[in-house]
Amino acid sequence: MPRPLEALIHLDALRHNLQRARDCAPDAQVWAVVKAHAYGHGLKRVYEGLRGADGFALLDIAEAQRLRELDWRGPILLLEGVFDARDLEWCSRLGLWHVVHCDEQINWLAQHKTEWPHRVFLKMNTGMNRLGFTPQAFRNAWLRLNALTQVDEVSFITHFSDADTPKGIAQQAEVFLSHTADLSGERSLCNSAATLRHAHDPAIRGDWVRPGVMLYGASPDYPEHDATHWNLQPAMTLHSKLIGIQHLKAGDTVGYGSRFTADRDMRIGVVACGYADGYPRHAPDGTPVLVDGVRVPLVGRVSMDMLEVDLTNAPQAQLGTEVTLWGRGPHDSLLSIDEVAHHCGTIGYELMCALSPRVPVEVLEPHGA
């Protein structure tokens, strides 16, 4: 028998979450953001769940090529644009739209020989201070692009730094909207947090929204709001089984470094999952795990291939009992990846992306599909 650890990808959840993005941003088109191996879920695995989007947004030309091989004929946007002048040939060949965020990218376009003018999204740095032209330099960049025969249409894009916090988006949105007010072209402002929290405003909603982590069922503003609050469903379940049970007496310790010491007689379950599978090694005692759908606390340091849980709340557990590390559990139970991540001092995004290649993955179609 193979090791019992497995990840499940729920296509019904992906479709549901995509519809949630549409519900939050009526009349806007939706980019399904599938960068970082579709947030760890696998581009090919999520494709059927997200192909109802209006376009896909990602980073790498290789990822874009895989989408074309999956027979996607709609728009694909390179969110960081091209990294080299030679990449523009691939944009022409694959019909890719791309972000322009610096003068060098405009220079490359000016030297590019193509029969098919490019669709570009000119990026404004409104305060995130990663990529993009300053508001003061934005209009000149727009004028340069519009003068190029290599450019067909110029749209506008920015990225919010605090859409998931009380600081909000007002200042950045004002900068973007005021500096593009008299320019013609489609606009894209909203990531997941802004789509959920602010896209009810048509000016903020723009023409395209760019949901990322919400498509995979995590909340972008956890712990203020959890996924259930936003009516999102987890697209990934990581589950395993108990492969061992230990009976401890008071004073016995668990795991490397003897981090956990039993204060009473206890049953401890050993789970086939460790940091080599992508589960965080630094997960503290008390991190929630589901055993047969019952919440129990992790105890002791996570090992490469195993972790341990306190079975006090699950006296029925035995060798082979199902364990849910995050996602959907037995008996309609649910353990949010955001909650697990929060206990570990990180975010759900990181846990998704950290899933190890050695973990088998099964894609689940909904019943009756």
N, C-alpha and C positions, 0 to 999 in steps of 0.2 A: 504494500500500500504506500502511496506517496505521503509525504509529510502533510498534515491536515490544514496547514495555513493556506488561505485563498482570498483573493480580492474579487468582489462582484461589482460589475458596472451595470447600473439600472437605466435602461433606455427610457423607460416610462418617466423616471425622475428628470432626465435631461429634457424631454419634451415638455413636461410640466413647467420646469423652471424657465425654459425659453418662452413659454406662453406668459409666464409671470412678468418677464421683461416687457413683452408686448403690452400687457395690461397696464403696466406702470407708465409706458410711454406711447400712448395711442397716437397714431398717424406718423410715428417715427419708424425708420427702418432700423434693423438690428444687425449689428456685427456680432457674431458669436466668436468670442476671443478664445483661441485654442493654442496659444503659445505654451512653451514649457511642456511639450508632449501632452497638450490638452490638460494642463494642470495635473500632470501625473496619471491621468486616466487612459491615455493613449489616443492619438489622433484617429486612427482607423477604427478604434472601438467606439468612440463617441459619435462618429460621423452620422450614422443612421438616426441617432437621437437629436442631432442638431442641424440636420440638413434642411430643416424648415426655416432657418435663418435667411436673411437677405444677403448676407455675405459672411466671410470668415476673416478674422484678423489674427495675425501671427507675426513672427519675427524672421524666420529663416526661409530662404528660397527653397531649400530641400523640403521643408514642410509644405510649402505652396505646391511644389511639384507632386508631392504625395496626394494632395487634395485633387489636383487635376487627374491623377491616375485613378482616383476614386470616382471619377466622372463628374466632379463639380465643375460647372460651367459659369457660375455666377462670379461676383466680385470677390477678390482676395486682396486684403490690404496688408502691406508690410509696415508694421507700427513704428519701427525705427528707421524706415527707409532703406536705402542701399548702403553698403559698407565699402563699396569700391565701384569705380566707373564701369568696370566690366559687368557688374550686376545688372546694369540697365538693359543689356542684351537679353538677359533672362526675363526681365520684366516685360520686354516686348514679346518674347517668345511665348510666355505663359499668360500674357494679358493681365499683369499684376498692377494694382494701384499701389502707390507708395507715399509715405510721409516724407516731406522735405523739411529739415530742421536746421540746416546750416548752409552757409555760402558755398562750401565745397560741393555739396550735392547739386546746387544750381549750376555750378561750373561744369560738373560732369554731364548734366543734362544738355548744356549748351554745346558740348563737344560730341554728343551722342548722335550717331546716324541711325535713323529709324524711319520706316514707312508708316508706322502707327504711333501718332502722338500719345503721350502718357497722361493718365489721370493722376493728379497728385493732391495730397492733403498738406497744406502749408501749416506748420505747427508754430503756435505762439507760446512762449514761456510766460505764463501769467503769475508765477510765484512758486512753482514746483522746483524750478532751478535745476532741472536735469537737461532735457533737450528742448530746443525751440528758439525762435528769434524773439528778442525783447520786443515789447510793444512799439518802441521807438524805431526799431529796424524792420518791423513787420511789413509796412507798406512798401518800402523799397524792394524787399524780397518778392512781394506780390507783383510789383511792376516788372521786375526782371523775369519772373516766370511767365507772365502774360506776353512778354515780348518774344518768347521762344516758340519757334515752329514745332519744337519737339514736345510741347505741352498742349494738351487738348482742353483740359478743364482744371481749374484750381478750386479746391474746397478748403475748409478751415477746420483746425483741430486744436484742442488744448487738453490739459490733464489737471484735475483737481488734486491738491495735496491733502485737503481736510474735509472731504465730502462725508467721511465717516465719523466726524467729531463735532462737538458743539460749535467750534469755530466756524464751520460751514464753508460755503462756497461764494458768498455774496461779493467779496472783494475781487476774487479772481474772475468771477462771471462778469462783473461790471467792466473790468479791464478788457476782457475778450470781446464782449458785445459792443463796447464803445469804439474799439479800434477796428471792428469789422462791419460797423453799422452801414456804411455806404459802399461796401464791397459785395458784389454778387457772387454767390457760390454756396454750396451746401455746408452745413456746420455740424460738428460732432464735439460734444462737451462731456457727456456722462459716462463714467465708469459704473461698476455695479452699485457702489454706495450712492452715487448721485442719481442713478436710475431709480433706485428704491425710495430715496428720501426727497428728491427735488424735481424729478422729471414731470410732475404735475404742472409745472410752469412751462408753457410752450417755448418761451425764450431759452430756457435752460435745456429743455428736451432736444431742441434743434432738429436736424434732419436724420441723424444717425445716433443711436446709443451703442455703447460698447460694453455690454455685460460680460464679465469674466467669471469671478469666483461664485457669483450667485447662480450661474448655470449649473454648477456642480453641487449646489445644495448647501453651501456655507454662507454664513452671514458676514457681510463686510464690516459691520459695526458691532460685532460681539465684543464685550458682553452687554452693551446697552440694549441690543435686540438680538434674540436668537433666531435661528432659521425658521422655527415654527411661527414666530411673530410675523415674518415676511412671507409665510406660506411657501417655503421652499422645501424641497425633498432631497435627501442625500443621494447623490449619484454613485457613491462608492461605499461598499461595505467591506471591511476587513474582518474576517472571522477565522477562527481556528477551533481547537478542541483541547480539553484537559488531557495531558499525556502522563500525568503523575499526580499523586496525592501524598502529602507528608503530614504526620501527626506530631505537633510540637508540644512541648511542655514549657511552662513559664521559664524564661531565661534563655531559651533556644533562639538562635539567630537565623536570618534568611539571606542568602546570596553573598556575592563578593563584598568584602569590606564590612560584613555583618551590620549593614545599615539598619535593619529592622530587628528588634528584639521582642519576642512574644512576652506579653504580660500575664498570660493565662494559657491554659490548654487550648490549642487551636488546630483546625484543619486548614492546610495550605494547598492550593491547587497550582500545578505547574502547567503553563500554557506554551504551546509551540509557536512562539513569536518573539523576536528579539530585535536588537538594533540593526543587525544585518538585513532585516526585512523592511527597515524604515521606521520602526517604532522608536521613539526618542529614548536614548540611553539615560538622559537626565530626568525622565519622568519620576516625580516624587512619590513617596508613600501617600496613598489616598487617591491617586489618579483613578477615575472610575473605569470599570470594565463590566461587561454584562456576562454573566454565567447563566445559561438557559433563560436569558431575558431578565435576570435579577441583577441589580447593581451591587457590585462588590468592590473593595478597594485593592489597588495594587500594593504589594509590600516587597521591600527589598530592591536592590539595584537590578535594572534590566540587563540581562546578559546578551551575548551575540545572537543566541538562538532561542532563548527562553525568557519568560518572566513569570512571577508568582503573584497569586492573589489570595486574599483572606476569604475563606468559604463560610464564615460564620453565618452570613445572611442567605446562603444557598446550601442548606444541609443535605438536599437531595442530590447534589452534584457528585459525579463519579467519573471514573476514567471514560473518556470519549464524550463527555458532556460538551455541548456547543458553547463557544466563547466568542463574543463580539467585541472587537477592539474599538471599532467605531462603525456607525451606520445602522442598518436595520437588523434587529435581533429577533429571536423567537417570540411568539405570543404577542405580536404587534409592538414589541419593545423598540426603543430607539435610543441611540447614544450619539450625540452630536460630535462631529469631529472638532468643532470649535471648543466644546467643553474640554475635551481631552487636551487639545492644544493649549488652552488657557491654563490648565493645571501645570503644563510643562513650560510655561513662560514664553510661548510662541503663538503662532496663528495657524488656522486650519490650512491655509495656502501651503505652508511649509510641509505639513504632514502629507498632504496629497502628493506634492512634488517629490517627496522623499521615498515613496514606495519603491522598494528594491526590485530590480529586474528578475531576481530569483523567485519572486512571489507569483504563483500561477494566477491568471486573471480569466474570469468567465464573464461574458457579456450576456445579460438576461433580457430577453424580450418580455413584455408584459403578457400575462395570461390571456389567451384568446387572440393574440396578435398574429 
